[in-house]
Amino acid sequence: MTAAHTVAVLGAGNLGAPIAYRLGFFGHRVTSYDISDDAVAAARTRMHKIAENYVRDLEDVDKHQADKVPDKIRMTTSLAEAAQGADFIIEAAPENLEVKRATYAQLAPQLEEKTVLLTNTSLLLPSDMMDATGRPEKFLAYHFANTIHLRNIVEIMPTRETDPEVTDAVVDFARTLGMKPIRLHREHAGYVINSLFSTWMRHARDLWVKGVADIETIDDVAEVIASGPDLRPFYAQDRIGFNVSYNVNKVRAAEGDAAAAEYCRRIKEDFMDKGHIGIESGEGFYIYDDERRPIRLSDAAHKHYEPID
Amino acid sequence: MTAAHTVAVLGAGNLGAPIAYRLGFFGHRVTSYDISDDAVAAARTRMHKIAENYVRDLEDVDKHQADKVPDKIRMTTSLAEAAQGADFIIEAAPENLEVKRATYAQLAPQLEEKTVLLTNTSLLLPSDMMDATGRPEKFLAYHFANTIHLRNIVEIMPTRETDPEVTDAVVDFARTLGMKPIRLHREHAGYVINSLFSTWMRHARDLWVKGVADIETIDDVAEVIASGPDLRPFYAQDRIGFNVSYNVNKVRAAEGDAAAAEYCRRIKEDFMDKGHIGIESGEGFYIYDDERRPIRLSDAAHKHYEPID
């Protein structure tokens, strides 16, 4: 592996402990911080439980190695100790803006110049706390999925103030944890995962509340959709064909949906006008081989556009 | 199998031909109707191609049997011939309200008393065409998924005028085609599948158009979500725990979201107040065993509620 980093994780609860464990598992020097001795003691127990999960759920995990990880993690109730020498500090404090801001304010004077701050917030935006950090250029959101040993992705969401080189560095850092970095270009509440997922949940809720279908029926249908190839939305678009979506979005655009209008503009000018209308034509957002299998993203799909609000 | 039915399919294109084939494959007496001799000839070729797909994609399909199916299907350009003796007529005409209404109007005087009419519309509502059928009590929507030999579900959506016994009968009919019937209680544009799916697609589109993330990133994240256990929304709710969702929906309700308010009322009164808050408590929308596996839907999840609009 690459050089070990010195990393502190603030908060040793259900979110923080698995992150600290993972850092230790991948050979980084880890300090796990929480506010009380009781919390720290509970975290140690929690980490031994996590070790069991690694052994049970993952292949090629040596039990002896996994069990040793918790003992290598330094536990502390001192923020100064956590901050000392840290390359990265991952904040997994309670999901409350005032608590997080207070944590950063307390932390700021104790930080070394090099330290990059990462918030694991699920629901808040990093720009709402960046001023409290005293170093907005070295601060961004770094969101781990739940049960990270099974869903090893991390969403990386900078603010407008984050130094792009810092973002590059934390993308590399994610890879040293065996995590796939998911890079966002712009702040969005819920990132990609939770915003997509909550849209799905809300729609299911509406179908039930409106009496359209029963709970189990909705779950069964959702499973049918999930089991098909179509859950990758842009790949699905290529399968459906751009003409269909263009027509659907044209109607929505006429009703005042600005995102639909912009979508129509992009797919018409950069795809349809060039004869690229999806799998049927061999190219859409992806390029396909003769057996209709995606080979790679098309050049047009890499184009940079001005985002709409 | 149960007794063979006499069934006509109106429209022998990309949607109608696979339906006619499936009916024939499962031993029903099938007439496939389209408007021109050319369309009928094309349909025959299409059905032989479908036979190949059955042999290629499905286990336990005898090639000889599959190849014989198209020849057993009666092809016609006469609506009267299609209507004759039909227990069920499945209309898969072009997705245009006027075309469909005109088809029903032309068909109405030629129907036998017993015939049940089923529209395979994807986007329209059956109540917008029911008066043209002359028999709204024997008319409802019957929506097959694409590539029905791989995704064998049919969504069954009656109008307010549909006789519930007719709905029961077509639920049974779906089972004779090896299709899982998905019963809707109320009309909803896009049924369950397409409305859930299009919500998902629209959100992905917005993430791209707003510059939040790249195309491939969004697809990759969607795939991570789909590969997890959480795509069944009510099961996911049980995993998340009702307290979290209650708080989220309470905020939305306060902002004027009536569905969120109704959702809060239901989960509080019928679940949370009884100590059922999801998997953690052993019961939520589903009941769980000691190893947190769902056993069956909970009694409360079967409760009938007045739908909201």
Chai-1 contact restraints between the chains, C-beta under 6 A:
chainA,res_idxA,chainB,res_idxB,connection_type,confidence,min_distance_angstrom,max_distance_angstrom,comment,restraint_id
A,I153,B,V224,contact,1.0,0.0,6.0,A-B,restraint_1
A,I182,B,T217,contact,1.0,0.0,6.0,A-B,restraint_2
A,I182,B,V221,contact,1.0,0.0,6.0,A-B,restraint_3
A,L184,B,V212,contact,1.0,0.0,6.0,A-B,restraint_4
A,L184,B,A213,contact,1.0,0.0,6.0,A-B,restraint_5
A,H185,B,G211,contact,1.0,0.0,6.0,A-B,restraint_6
A,R186,B,G211,contact,1.0,0.0,6.0,A-B,restraint_7
A,R186,B,V212,contact,1.0,0.0,6.0,A-B,restraint_8
A,H188,B,V212,contact,1.0,0.0,6.0,A-B,restraint_9
A,V192,B,A213,contact,1.0,0.0,6.0,A-B,restraint_10
A,V192,B,I218,contact,1.0,0.0,6.0,A-B,restraint_11
A,V192,B,V221,contact,1.0,0.0,6.0,A-B,restraint_12
A,I193,B,V221,contact,1.0,0.0,6.0,A-B,restraint_13
A,L196,B,H203,contact,1.0,0.0,6.0,A-B,restraint_14
A,F197,B,I225,contact,1.0,0.0,6.0,A-B,restraint_15
A,T199,B,T199,contact,1.0,0.0,6.0,A-B,restraint_16
A,T199,B,H203,contact,1.0,0.0,6.0,A-B,restraint_17
A,W200,B,W200,contact,1.0,0.0,6.0,A-B,restraint_18
A,M201,B,P233,contact,1.0,0.0,6.0,A-B,restraint_19
A,H203,B,L196,contact,1.0,0.0,6.0,A-B,restraint_20
A,H203,B,T199,contact,1.0,0.0,6.0,A-B,restraint_21
A,A204,B,P233,contact,1.0,0.0,6.0,A-B,restraint_22
A,R205,B,Y263,contact,1.0,0.0,6.0,A-B,restraint_23
A,D206,B,A259,contact,1.0,0.0,6.0,A-B,restraint_24
A,V209,B,A259,contact,1.0,0.0,6.0,A-B,restraint_25
A,V209,B,E262,contact,1.0,0.0,6.0,A-B,restraint_26
A,V209,B,Y263,contact,1.0,0.0,6.0,A-B,restraint_27
A,V209,B,I308,contact,1.0,0.0,6.0,A-B,restraint_28
A,K210,B,P307,contact,1.0,0.0,6.0,A-B,restraint_29
A,G211,B,H185,contact,1.0,0.0,6.0,A-B,restraint_30
A,G211,B,R186,contact,1.0,0.0,6.0,A-B,restraint_31
A,G211,B,P307,contact,1.0,0.0,6.0,A-B,restraint_32
A,V212,B,L184,contact,1.0,0.0,6.0,A-B,restraint_33
A,V212,B,R186,contact,1.0,0.0,6.0,A-B,restraint_34
A,V212,B,H188,contact,1.0,0.0,6.0,A-B,restraint_35
A,A213,B,L184,contact,1.0,0.0,6.0,A-B,restraint_36
A,A213,B,V192,contact,1.0,0.0,6.0,A-B,restraint_37
A,I215,B,F234,contact,1.0,0.0,6.0,A-B,restraint_38
A,I215,B,F285,contact,1.0,0.0,6.0,A-B,restraint_39
A,I215,B,A301,contact,1.0,0.0,6.0,A-B,restraint_40
A,E216,B,L297,contact,1.0,0.0,6.0,A-B,restraint_41
A,T217,B,I182,contact,1.0,0.0,6.0,A-B,restraint_42
A,I218,B,V192,contact,1.0,0.0,6.0,A-B,restraint_43
A,D219,B,R232,contact,1.0,0.0,6.0,A-B,restraint_44
A,D219,B,F234,contact,1.0,0.0,6.0,A-B,restraint_45
A,D219,B,Y235,contact,1.0,0.0,6.0,A-B,restraint_46
A,V221,B,I182,contact,1.0,0.0,6.0,A-B,restraint_47
A,V221,B,V192,contact,1.0,0.0,6.0,A-B,restraint_48
A,V221,B,I193,contact,1.0,0.0,6.0,A-B,restraint_49
A,A222,B,L231,contact,1.0,0.0,6.0,A-B,restraint_50
A,A222,B,R232,contact,1.0,0.0,6.0,A-B,restraint_51
A,A222,B,P233,contact,1.0,0.0,6.0,A-B,restraint_52
A,E223,B,R232,contact,1.0,0.0,6.0,A-B,restraint_53
A,V224,B,I153,contact,1.0,0.0,6.0,A-B,restraint_54
A,I225,B,F197,contact,1.0,0.0,6.0,A-B,restraint_55
A,A226,B,A226,contact,1.0,0.0,6.0,A-B,restraint_56
A,A226,B,L231,contact,1.0,0.0,6.0,A-B,restraint_57
A,L231,B,A222,contact,1.0,0.0,6.0,A-B,restraint_58
A,L231,B,A226,contact,1.0,0.0,6.0,A-B,restraint_59
A,R232,B,D219,contact,1.0,0.0,6.0,A-B,restraint_60
A,R232,B,A222,contact,1.0,0.0,6.0,A-B,restraint_61
A,R232,B,E223,contact,1.0,0.0,6.0,A-B,restraint_62
A,P233,B,M201,contact,1.0,0.0,6.0,A-B,restraint_63
A,P233,B,A204,contact,1.0,0.0,6.0,A-B,restraint_64
A,P233,B,A222,contact,1.0,0.0,6.0,A-B,restraint_65
A,F234,B,I215,contact,1.0,0.0,6.0,A-B,restraint_66
A,F234,B,D219,contact,1.0,0.0,6.0,A-B,restraint_67
A,Y235,B,D219,contact,1.0,0.0,6.0,A-B,restraint_68
A,A259,B,D206,contact,1.0,0.0,6.0,A-B,restraint_69
A,A259,B,V209,contact,1.0,0.0,6.0,A-B,restraint_70
A,E262,B,V209,contact,1.0,0.0,6.0,A-B,restraint_71
A,Y263,B,R205,contact,1.0,0.0,6.0,A-B,restraint_72
A,Y263,B,V209,contact,1.0,0.0,6.0,A-B,restraint_73
A,F285,B,I215,contact,1.0,0.0,6.0,A-B,restraint_74
A,L297,B,E216,contact,1.0,0.0,6.0,A-B,restraint_75
A,A301,B,I215,contact,1.0,0.0,6.0,A-B,restraint_76
A,P307,B,K210,contact,1.0,0.0,6.0,A-B,restraint_77
A,P307,B,G211,contact,1.0,0.0,6.0,A-B,restraint_78
A,I308,B,V209,contact,1.0,0.0,6.0,A-B,restraint_79
